[in-house]
Amino acid sequence: MSRLDDLWAEGWAPAWEGLFRADGRSRDADVAGPDLDGFELGEEVDLEELMEEDSEALTSVSVFVEAVLPDGSGSLCGGGGSHGSEGLFARFDVDRKLVWLLHLGESNEFVRITVDWPMASFTNNLGNSITIDLTGPDYAVGR
């Protein structure tokens, strides 16, 4: 199991803004507040290195919504962290193993998921959405 798998199993997620993959690849993420404007992925980061620098930079995980993917490749969930300003969403494979987790510190909680394969939209508690391509290199199940 990866560090991300271990954290998730214990009800935690990294508190940095980023896309964290169970295979070890991670990227910074940015969004301009709960209106979700300007969402983008940034440079690659090393979760292990971040955790070495600050092992307590964690947020609790609350899952509010789940959706099974229509192509049979797994499922998605959306929720929040320790603070109401935090939002997160994640993808699982068919065996319910975590594929990736995206955490944003100022997005607000994600409470709705809409899937129009291969696109998925995650909507926060203010009605604002982020849409991603689940077949893209950052969000697909395999490499």
N, CA and C atoms as an extended XYZ file, in Angstrom:
429
Properties=species:S:1:pos:R:3:atomname:S:1:resname:S:1:resid:I:1 pbc="F F F"
N         0.827       -1.184        0.000 N   MET     1
C         0.000        0.000        0.000 CA  MET     1
C         0.874        1.251        0.000 C   MET     1
N         0.357        2.305       -0.602 N   SER     2
C         1.087        3.564       -0.650 CA  SER     2
C         0.775        4.407        0.578 C   SER     2
N         1.528        5.453        0.776 N   ARG     3
C         1.277        6.390        1.883 CA  ARG     3
C        -0.134        6.948        1.772 C   ARG     3
N        -0.574        7.254        0.539 N   LEU     4
C        -1.919        7.786        0.327 CA  LEU     4
C        -2.981        6.768        0.741 C   LEU     4
N        -2.786        5.504        0.374 N   ASP     5
C        -3.711        4.436        0.782 CA  ASP     5
C        -3.804        4.352        2.308 C   ASP     5
N        -2.654        4.409        2.962 N   ASP     6
C        -2.620        4.324        4.419 CA  ASP     6
C        -3.385        5.476        5.059 C   ASP     6
N        -3.150        6.687        4.567 N   LEU     7
C        -3.854        7.852        5.109 CA  LEU     7
C        -5.360        7.713        4.916 C   LEU     7
N        -5.772        7.355        3.689 N   TRP     8
C        -7.199        7.230        3.391 CA  TRP     8
C        -7.866        6.183        4.293 C   TRP     8
N        -7.203        5.061        4.476 N   ALA     9
C        -7.752        3.991        5.315 CA  ALA     9
C        -7.969        4.452        6.755 C   ALA     9
N        -7.180        5.431        7.197 N   GLU    10
C        -7.302        5.958        8.552 CA  GLU    10
C        -8.217        7.184        8.618 C   GLU    10
N        -8.822        7.574        7.469 N   GLY    11
C        -9.725        8.717        7.454 CA  GLY    11
C        -9.053       10.064        7.293 C   GLY    11
N        -7.847       10.061        6.723 N   TRP    12
C        -7.077       11.291        6.538 CA  TRP    12
C        -6.715       11.499        5.078 C   TRP    12
N        -6.388       12.750        4.756 N   ALA    13
C        -5.882       13.113        3.431 CA  ALA    13
C        -4.791       14.169        3.614 C   ALA    13
N        -3.874       14.278        2.658 N   PRO    14
C        -2.879       15.347        2.742 CA  PRO    14
C        -3.586       16.700        2.725 C   PRO    14
N        -3.108       17.642        3.529 N   ALA    15
C        -3.758       18.947        3.630 CA  ALA    15
C        -3.248       19.961        2.602 C   ALA    15
N        -2.295       19.574        1.783 N   TRP    16
C        -1.814       20.471        0.737 CA  TRP    16
C        -2.795       20.463       -0.421 C   TRP    16
N        -2.839       21.571       -1.149 N   GLU    17
C        -3.678       21.602       -2.349 CA  GLU    17
C        -2.961       20.815       -3.435 C   GLU    17
N        -3.615       19.762       -3.901 N   GLY    18
C        -2.961       18.969       -4.924 CA  GLY    18
C        -3.757       17.752       -5.329 C   GLY    18
N        -3.289       17.144       -6.394 N   LEU    19
C        -3.793       15.859       -6.883 CA  LEU    19
C        -2.770       14.824       -6.465 C   LEU    19
N        -3.187       13.893       -5.623 N   PHE    20
C        -2.295       12.878       -5.084 CA  PHE    20
C        -2.738       11.519       -5.589 C   PHE    20
N        -1.843       10.816       -6.282 N   ARG    21
C        -2.160        9.514       -6.851 CA  ARG    21
C        -1.554        8.405       -5.999 C   ARG    21
N        -2.266        7.303       -5.896 N   ALA    22
C        -1.783        6.155       -5.129 CA  ALA    22
C        -0.505        5.578       -5.735 C   ALA    22
N        -0.278        5.798       -7.035 N   ASP    23
C         0.940        5.286       -7.669 CA  ASP    23
C         2.165        6.151       -7.376 C   ASP    23
N         1.986        7.210       -6.558 N   GLY    24
C         3.107        8.040       -6.152 CA  GLY    24
C         3.232        9.356       -6.893 C   GLY    24
N         2.587        9.485       -8.040 N   ARG    25
C         2.658       10.751       -8.778 CA  ARG    25
C         1.710       11.765       -8.145 C   ARG    25
N         2.163       13.001       -8.003 N   SER    26
C         1.331       14.054       -7.428 CA  SER    26
C         1.635       15.371       -8.133 C   SER    26
N         0.633       16.270       -8.076 N   ARG    27
C         0.790       17.597       -8.674 CA  ARG    27
C         0.129       18.634       -7.787 C   ARG    27
N         0.717       19.821       -7.770 N   ASP    28
C         0.065       20.949       -7.115 CA  ASP    28
C        -1.262       21.212       -7.799 C   ASP    28
N        -2.194       21.795       -7.066 N   ALA    29
C        -3.465       22.224       -7.643 CA  ALA    29
C        -3.771       23.610       -7.103 C   ALA    29
N        -4.547       24.359       -7.858 N   ASP    30
C        -4.885       25.714       -7.443 CA  ASP    30
C        -6.300       26.034       -7.888 C   ASP    30
N        -6.991       26.784       -7.040 N   VAL    31
C        -8.323       27.273       -7.362 CA  VAL    31
C        -8.492       28.595       -6.625 C   VAL    31
N        -9.222       29.517       -7.231 N   ALA    32
C        -9.388       30.857       -6.655 CA  ALA    32
C       -10.637       30.931       -5.785 C   ALA    32
N       -10.680       30.140       -4.724 N   GLY    33
C       -11.787       30.205       -3.783 CA  GLY    33
C       -12.962       29.328       -4.161 C   GLY    33
N       -14.060       29.437       -3.375 N   PRO    34
C       -15.208       28.543       -3.549 CA  PRO    34
C       -15.980       28.737       -4.848 C   PRO    34
N       -15.688       29.836       -5.599 N   ASP    35
C       -16.333       29.976       -6.907 CA  ASP    35
C       -15.674       29.056       -7.930 C   ASP    35
N       -14.541       28.459       -7.546 N   LEU    36
C       -13.801       27.459       -8.324 CA  LEU    36
C       -13.206       28.007       -9.612 C   LEU    36
N       -13.110       29.309       -9.731 N   ASP    37
C       -12.482       29.923      -10.906 CA  ASP    37
C       -11.003       29.582      -10.944 C   ASP    37
N       -10.503       29.428      -12.139 N   GLY    38
C        -9.081       29.237      -12.345 CA  GLY    38
C        -8.528       27.908      -11.893 C   GLY    38
N        -9.378       26.882      -11.755 N   PHE    39
C        -8.859       25.587      -11.329 CA  PHE    39
C        -7.837       25.089      -12.329 C   PHE    39
N        -6.674       24.683      -11.802 N   GLU    40
C        -5.648       24.100      -12.661 CA  GLU    40
C        -4.689       23.259      -11.842 C   GLU    40
N        -4.092       22.307      -12.524 N   LEU    41
C        -3.031       21.502      -11.922 CA  LEU    41
C        -1.710       22.154      -12.262 C   LEU    41
N        -0.787       22.109      -11.308 N   GLY    42
C         0.515       22.729      -11.500 CA  GLY    42
C         1.628       21.715      -11.625 C   GLY    42
N         2.754       22.083      -11.077 N   GLU    43
C         3.968       21.277      -11.145 CA  GLU    43
C         3.845       19.989      -10.333 C   GLU    43
N         4.689       19.036      -10.675 N   GLU    44
C         4.747       17.794       -9.911 CA  GLU    44
C         5.299       18.079       -8.519 C   GLU    44
N         4.778       17.350       -7.540 N   VAL    45
C         5.269       17.427       -6.158 CA  VAL    45
C         5.492       16.008       -5.658 C   VAL    45
N         6.238       15.887       -4.586 N   ASP    46
C         6.538       14.587       -4.008 CA  ASP    46
C         5.840       14.493       -2.648 C   ASP    46
N         4.787       13.693       -2.554 N   LEU    47
C         4.033       13.565       -1.311 CA  LEU    47
C         4.922       13.074       -0.177 C   LEU    47
N         5.781       12.123       -0.436 N   GLU    48
C         6.665       11.606        0.609 CA  GLU    48
C         7.546       12.722        1.168 C   GLU    48
N         8.066       13.565        0.282 N   GLU    49
C         8.912       14.673        0.713 CA  GLU    49
C         8.103       15.690        1.528 C   GLU    49
N         6.894       15.995        1.071 N   LEU    50
C         6.026       16.913        1.818 CA  LEU    50
C         5.722       16.362        3.208 C   LEU    50
N         5.436       15.060        3.279 N   MET    51
C         5.108       14.435        4.560 CA  MET    51
C         6.323       14.415        5.493 C   MET    51
N         7.530       14.286        4.929 N   GLU    52
C         8.739       14.330        5.753 CA  GLU    52
C         8.916       15.713        6.360 C   GLU    52
N         8.591       16.756        5.579 N   GLU    53
C         8.726       18.132        6.053 CA  GLU    53
C         7.694       18.456        7.125 C   GLU    53
N         6.482       17.932        6.993 N   ASP    54
C         5.412       18.226        7.950 CA  ASP    54
C         4.436       17.056        7.993 C   ASP    54
N         4.729       16.086        8.842 N   SER    55
C         3.930       14.858        8.905 CA  SER    55
C         2.535       15.088        9.483 C   SER    55
N         2.289       16.254       10.071 N   GLU    56
C         0.988       16.540       10.656 CA  GLU    56
C         0.101       17.387        9.750 C   GLU    56
N         0.535       17.662        8.536 N   ALA    57
C        -0.264       18.443        7.591 CA  ALA    57
C        -1.310       17.520        6.960 C   ALA    57
N        -2.312       17.184        7.777 N   LEU    58
C        -3.363       16.266        7.361 CA  LEU    58
C        -4.719       16.909        7.607 C   LEU    58
N        -5.711       16.433        6.888 N   THR    59
C        -7.086       16.858        7.104 CA  THR    59
C        -7.955       15.616        7.198 C   THR    59
N        -8.970       15.681        8.026 N   SER    60
C        -9.876       14.541        8.121 CA  SER    60
C       -10.727       14.468        6.860 C   SER    60
N       -11.213       13.293        6.545 N   VAL    61
C       -12.011       13.079        5.340 CA  VAL    61
C       -13.464       12.840        5.720 C   VAL    61
N       -14.355       13.619        5.109 N   SER    62
C       -15.800       13.398        5.222 CA  SER    62
C       -16.333       13.213        3.811 C   SER    62
N       -16.905       12.053        3.528 N   VAL    63
C       -17.466       11.768        2.205 CA  VAL    63
C       -18.960       12.047        2.236 C   VAL    63
N       -19.420       12.886        1.312 N   PHE    64
C       -20.829       13.267        1.252 CA  PHE    64
C       -21.576       12.674        0.071 C   PHE    64
N       -20.850       12.273       -0.965 N   VAL    65
C       -21.514       11.785       -2.173 CA  VAL    65
C       -20.611       10.780       -2.878 C   VAL    65
N       -21.234        9.779       -3.494 N   GLU    66
C       -20.497        8.787       -4.276 CA  GLU    66
C       -21.232        8.540       -5.583 C   GLU    66
N       -20.490        8.127       -6.599 N   ALA    67
C       -21.083        7.813       -7.901 CA  ALA    67
C       -20.318        6.662       -8.539 C   ALA    67
N       -21.054        5.674       -9.033 N   VAL    68
C       -20.456        4.557       -9.771 CA  VAL    68
C       -20.259        5.015      -11.210 C   VAL    68
N       -19.105        4.698      -11.784 N   LEU    69
C       -18.820        5.112      -13.161 CA  LEU    69
C       -19.517        4.190      -14.152 C   LEU    69
N       -20.154        4.758      -15.175 N   PRO    70
C       -20.949        3.962      -16.112 CA  PRO    70
C       -20.133        3.020      -16.990 C   PRO    70
N       -18.817        3.243      -17.102 N   ASP    71
C       -17.993        2.364      -17.927 CA  ASP    71
C       -17.509        1.151      -17.152 C   ASP    71
N       -17.868        1.063      -15.863 N   GLY    72
C       -17.467       -0.080      -15.054 CA  GLY    72
C       -16.056       -0.008      -14.514 C   GLY    72
N       -15.387        1.156      -14.623 N   SER    73
C       -13.991        1.263      -14.193 CA  SER    73
C       -13.821        1.632      -12.726 C   SER    73
N       -14.916        1.806      -12.000 N   GLY    74
C       -14.789        2.148      -10.587 CA  GLY    74
C       -15.832        3.145      -10.140 C   GLY    74
N       -15.424        4.027       -9.231 N   SER    75
C       -16.363        4.991       -8.672 CA  SER    75
C       -15.645        6.271       -8.279 C   SER    75
N       -16.440        7.274       -7.917 N   LEU    76
C       -15.952        8.576       -7.484 CA  LEU    76
C       -16.602        8.909       -6.149 C   LEU    76
N       -15.968        9.783       -5.395 N   CYS    77
C       -16.612       10.325       -4.204 CA  CYS    77
C       -16.254       11.795       -4.090 C   CYS    77
N       -17.055       12.517       -3.343 N   GLY    78
C       -16.800       13.922       -3.081 CA  GLY    78
C       -17.078       14.216       -1.625 C   GLY    78
N       -16.396       15.213       -1.096 N   GLY    79
C       -16.610       15.553        0.295 CA  GLY    79
C       -15.788       16.744        0.722 C   GLY    79
N       -15.417       16.733        2.005 N   GLY    80
C       -14.685       17.844        2.578 CA  GLY    80
C       -13.654       17.374        3.575 C   GLY    80
N       -12.959       18.362        4.135 N   GLY    81
C       -11.914       18.077        5.100 CA  GLY    81
C       -12.277       18.583        6.484 C   GLY    81
N       -11.268       18.876        7.276 N   SER    82
C       -11.463       19.302        8.654 CA  SER    82
C       -12.166       20.646        8.767 C   SER    82
N       -12.007       21.501        7.774 N   HIS    83
C       -12.606       22.830        7.773 CA  HIS    83
C       -13.626       22.923        6.646 C   HIS    83
N       -14.680       23.683        6.829 N   GLY    84
C       -15.722       23.824        5.808 CA  GLY    84
C       -15.228       24.410        4.505 C   GLY    84
N       -14.088       25.100        4.546 N   SER    85
C       -13.542       25.672        3.318 CA  SER    85
C       -12.870       24.626        2.436 C   SER    85
N       -12.569       23.466        3.009 N   GLU    86
C       -11.849       22.428        2.265 CA  GLU    86
C       -12.804       21.550        1.464 C   GLU    86
N       -12.373       21.164        0.273 N   GLY    87
C       -13.120       20.220       -0.537 CA  GLY    87
C       -12.182       19.170       -1.078 C   GLY    87
N       -12.742       17.996       -1.340 N   LEU    88
C       -11.931       16.949       -1.944 CA  LEU    88
C       -12.826       16.041       -2.768 C   LEU    88
N       -12.224       15.428       -3.765 N   PHE    89
C       -12.891       14.366       -4.503 CA  PHE    89
C       -11.858       13.335       -4.885 C   PHE    89
N       -12.333       12.102       -5.111 N   ALA    90
C       -11.417       10.982       -5.314 CA  ALA    90
C       -12.002        9.978       -6.294 C   ALA    90
N       -11.103        9.167       -6.850 N   ARG    91
C       -11.487        8.084       -7.750 CA  ARG    91
C       -10.987        6.761       -7.186 C   ARG    91
N       -11.819        5.731       -7.316 N   PHE    92
C       -11.494        4.381       -6.883 CA  PHE    92
C       -11.584        3.440       -8.069 C   PHE    92
N       -10.777        2.372       -8.062 N   ASP    93
C       -10.878        1.380       -9.128 CA  ASP    93
C       -12.013        0.402       -8.813 C   ASP    93
N       -12.166       -0.621       -9.625 N   VAL    94
C       -13.275       -1.572       -9.452 CA  VAL    94
C       -13.183       -2.354       -8.142 C   VAL    94
N       -11.996       -2.446       -7.566 N   ASP    95
C       -11.806       -3.140       -6.298 CA  ASP    95
C       -11.897       -2.200       -5.093 C   ASP    95
N       -12.353       -0.956       -5.322 N   ARG    96
C       -12.494        0.092       -4.299 CA  ARG    96
C       -11.146        0.529       -3.728 C   ARG    96
N       -10.090        0.386       -4.537 N   LYS    97
C        -8.786        0.892       -4.129 CA  LYS    97
C        -8.655        2.329       -4.644 C   LYS    97
N        -8.106        3.189       -3.804 N   LEU    98
C        -7.934        4.593       -4.155 CA  LEU    98
C        -6.977        4.726       -5.332 C   LEU    98
N        -7.401        5.459       -6.366 N   VAL    99
C        -6.557        5.743       -7.525 CA  VAL    99
C        -5.921        7.118       -7.352 C   VAL    99
N        -6.747        8.112       -7.023 N   TRP   100
C        -6.247        9.460       -6.772 CA  TRP   100
C        -7.216       10.226       -5.878 C   TRP   100
N        -6.680       11.285       -5.297 N   LEU   101
C        -7.432       12.170       -4.422 CA  LEU   101
C        -7.023       13.591       -4.751 C   LEU   101
N        -7.998       14.466       -4.919 N   LEU   102
C        -7.712       15.877       -5.149 CA  LEU   102
C        -8.236       16.662       -3.957 C   LEU   102
N        -7.358       17.425       -3.317 N   HIS   103
C        -7.726       18.235       -2.155 CA  HIS   103
C        -7.500       19.705       -2.484 C   HIS   103
N        -8.501       20.540       -2.145 N   LEU   104
C        -8.410       21.982       -2.328 CA  LEU   104
C        -8.790       22.662       -1.017 C   LEU   104
N        -7.962       23.570       -0.557 N   GLY   105
C        -8.168       24.203        0.731 CA  GLY   105
C        -9.241       25.270        0.776 C   GLY   105
N        -9.592       25.854       -0.370 N   GLU   106
C       -10.550       26.964       -0.391 CA  GLU   106
C       -11.709       26.735       -1.358 C   GLU   106
N       -12.043       25.504       -1.623 N   SER   107
C       -13.076       25.199       -2.622 CA  SER   107
C       -14.464       25.012       -2.026 C   SER   107
N       -14.543       24.806       -0.732 N   ASN   108
C       -15.739       24.344       -0.029 CA  ASN   108
C       -15.986       22.878       -0.353 C   ASN   108
N       -16.873       22.278        0.396 N   GLU   109
C       -17.135       20.845        0.304 CA  GLU   109
C       -17.843       20.477       -1.000 C   GLU   109
N       -17.454       19.335       -1.579 N   PHE   110
C       -18.101       18.840       -2.792 CA  PHE   110
C       -19.245       17.913       -2.399 C   PHE   110
N       -20.448       18.245       -2.878 N   VAL   111
C       -21.653       17.541       -2.427 CA  VAL   111
C       -22.451       16.888       -3.561 C   VAL   111
N       -22.015       17.067       -4.814 N   ARG   112
C       -22.727       16.455       -5.941 CA  ARG   112
C       -21.730       16.074       -7.023 C   ARG   112
N       -21.987       14.922       -7.639 N   ILE   113
C       -21.165       14.434       -8.753 CA  ILE   113
C       -22.100       14.140       -9.922 C   ILE   113
N       -21.721       14.631      -11.092 N   THR   114
C       -22.446       14.337      -12.326 CA  THR   114
C       -21.451       13.725      -13.305 C   THR   114
N       -21.802       12.571      -13.872 N   VAL   115
C       -20.904       11.908      -14.823 CA  VAL   115
C       -21.580       11.823      -16.176 C   VAL   115
N       -20.914       12.367      -17.190 N   ASP   116
C       -21.295       12.228      -18.589 CA  ASP   116
C       -20.029       11.720      -19.277 C   ASP   116
N       -19.847       10.400      -19.192 N   TRP   117
C       -18.575        9.765      -19.554 CA  TRP   117
C       -17.995       10.324      -20.833 C   TRP   117
N       -16.724       10.692      -20.839 N   PRO   118
C       -15.703       10.521      -19.806 CA  PRO   118
C       -15.548       11.733      -18.879 C   PRO   118
N       -16.467       12.669      -18.945 N   MET   119
C       -16.369       13.865      -18.115 CA  MET   119
C       -17.098       13.659      -16.782 C   MET   119
N       -16.533       14.223      -15.727 N   ALA   120
C       -17.170       14.193      -14.406 CA  ALA   120
C       -17.119       15.606      -13.827 C   ALA   120
N       -18.244       16.041      -13.280 N   SER   121
C       -18.327       17.355      -12.635 CA  SER   121
C       -18.558       17.161      -11.147 C   SER   121
N       -17.792       17.887      -10.366 N   PHE   122
C       -17.889       17.866       -8.912 CA  PHE   122
C       -18.379       19.240       -8.480 C   PHE   122
N       -19.529       19.279       -7.806 N   THR   123
C       -20.167       20.534       -7.443 CA  THR   123
C       -20.067       20.741       -5.937 C   THR   123
N       -19.677       21.969       -5.553 N   ASN   124
C       -19.540       22.252       -4.122 CA  ASN   124
C       -20.863       22.706       -3.520 C   ASN   124
N       -20.863       22.948       -2.223 N   ASN   125
C       -22.087       23.303       -1.517 CA  ASN   125
C       -22.588       24.709       -1.831 C   ASN   125
N       -21.893       25.429       -2.695 N   LEU   126
C       -22.345       26.735       -3.170 CA  LEU   126
C       -22.870       26.662       -4.605 C   LEU   126
N       -22.877       25.450       -5.190 N   GLY   127
C       -23.386       25.258       -6.544 CA  GLY   127
C       -22.371       25.479       -7.646 C   GLY   127
N       -21.085       25.603       -7.309 N   ASN   128
C       -20.028       25.796       -8.305 CA  ASN   128
C       -19.355       24.456       -8.600 C   ASN   128
N       -18.910       24.282       -9.857 N   SER   129
C       -18.399       22.969      -10.284 CA  SER   129
C       -17.017       23.031      -10.910 C   SER   129
N       -16.325       21.909      -10.787 N   ILE   130
C       -15.085       21.618      -11.510 CA  ILE   130
C       -15.379       20.402      -12.364 C   ILE   130
N       -15.037       20.474      -13.653 N   THR   131
C       -15.243       19.346      -14.565 CA  THR   131
C       -13.889       18.841      -15.039 C   THR   131
N       -13.720       17.520      -14.985 N   ILE   132
C       -12.466       16.894      -15.407 CA  ILE   132
C       -12.761       15.765      -16.381 C   ILE   132
N       -11.731       15.397      -17.156 N   ASP   133
C       -11.804       14.276      -18.093 CA  ASP   133
C       -11.194       13.048      -17.414 C   ASP   133
N       -12.023       12.065      -17.125 N   LEU   134
C       -11.570       10.875      -16.409 CA  LEU   134
C       -10.660        9.975      -17.238 C   LEU   134
N       -10.501       10.270      -18.524 N   THR   135
C        -9.579        9.508      -19.358 CA  THR   135
C        -8.265       10.243      -19.560 C   THR   135
N        -8.159       11.467      -19.030 N   GLY   136
C        -6.930       12.238      -19.155 CA  GLY   136
C        -5.805       11.615      -18.343 C   GLY   136
N        -4.566       11.941      -18.668 N   PRO   137
C        -3.422       11.300      -18.011 CA  PRO   137
C        -3.381       11.482      -16.493 C   PRO   137
N        -3.902       12.575      -15.984 N   ASP   138
C        -3.867       12.802      -14.543 CA  ASP   138
C        -4.980       12.075      -13.808 C   ASP   138
N        -6.094       11.811      -14.482 N   TYR   139
C        -7.272       11.297      -13.813 CA  TYR   139
C        -7.662        9.869      -14.195 C   TYR   139
N        -6.960        9.255      -15.131 N   ALA   140
C        -7.274        7.887      -15.563 CA  ALA   140
C        -6.815        6.882      -14.507 C   ALA   140
N        -7.341        5.672      -14.600 N   VAL   141
C        -6.974        4.617      -13.657 CA  VAL   141
C        -5.536        4.180      -13.878 C   VAL   141
N        -5.160        3.881      -15.103 N   GLY   142
C        -3.798        3.421      -15.401 CA  GLY   142
C        -2.907        4.558      -15.806 C   GLY   142
N        -1.645        4.238      -15.997 N   ARG   143
C        -0.691        5.262      -16.447 CA  ARG   143
C        -0.865        5.560      -17.897 C   ARG   143
